[in-house]
Amino acid sequence: MRYAAYISGLGTRIKKALELIDGLADKVKLIVSDDSESLKMKKFLEEKDISYYLINYEKIEGNKEEKNLYLSNRIYELFETYQIDYCFSFGKHLLKGKLLECYQYKIINFHAGLLPMYPGINALDKMKKGTERYVGNTVNFIDEGIDTGPIIMQNVMLVENFDLYGYDAVLDEQITLLKKLDMLLFENRIHVVDGKCIVDGADYRISNIYPDV
């Protein structure tokens, strides 16, 4: 299995995942960033023997649509060069074009928020400021829409965790989700049927009760 990751910003979650998940660094062959902030992790990636490419979004010419297409086409070229099987996306820009056509159900989004209720950026802030009792993360396949692809898995926790522990309490759960996802991909247990994601052998009847008493 050969993984890539597409990131924006510092790439904190993928960096932590590479440190904490056994064997993941051997499978991740490529990190593609659209933000020069991520240069801070370049040395770390070199030590892990992981290739790093920066496609500085701010320096791409054109309107947002043209910039997104350029970014997507460049990512596609890198995926082909590195023979990537799956990509973990922690990026904030909308991917499109040939990349999505050729890597359908191969690019997996880690969304900080619960879908389908809270798509787009800053979803956790919107949940925190609203009347929601729970927050969490969503792992889903990327399609042409904004956070509309088939949902693979989610985690849920009380919104009070923001006040007690900060954003990392919620965002670091993405690392646990990635670890489970890595196992499921290796075992070929994830399938999309009629637009919905099905995980072979998963128990969809399970129910969690809050608070745990």
Buried (B, 14 or more C-beta within 10 A) or exposed (E): EEBBBBBBBBBBBBBBBBEEBEEBBEBBBBBBBBBEBBBEBBEBBEEBEBBBBBBEBEEBEEEEEEBBBBBBBBBBEBBEEBEBBBBBBBBBBBBBBEBBEEBEBBBBBBBBBBBEEBBEBEBBBBBBEEEBEBBBBBBBBBBEEEBBBBBBBBBEBBBEBBEEEEBEBBBBBBBBBBBBBBEBBEEEEBEBEEEEBBBEEBEEEEEEEEEEE
